[in-house]
Amino acid sequence: MLIIEASDVMGLKKLKYQGFRNLADAELEFADNFNFIIGKNGAGKTNLLEAIFYAGLASSFRIKEEHNL
């Protein structure tokens, strides 16, 4: 499950996800200006970006079939 909250100028404010790839269930709040995603290889940085993309467009840039998420 993905829940996204955006501001009036299309800035991402909050992202909540459960059971998305290798990411632990979490709720993230984003700063107004810049946000950095930092982590070791295999930590889930790309999966977090995919979750944001998926929440915005209801499709993945990595796979075609939703059941593989």
HELIX and SHEET records of a PDB file:
HELIX    1   1 LYS A   45  LEU A   57  1                                  13    
HELIX    2   2 GLU A   66  ASN A   68  5                                   3    
SHEET    1   A 3 LEU A   2  ALA A   6  0                                        
SHEET    2   A 3 LEU A  12  TYR A  17 -1                                        
SHEET    3   A 3 ALA A  26  GLU A  29 -1                                        
END                                                                             
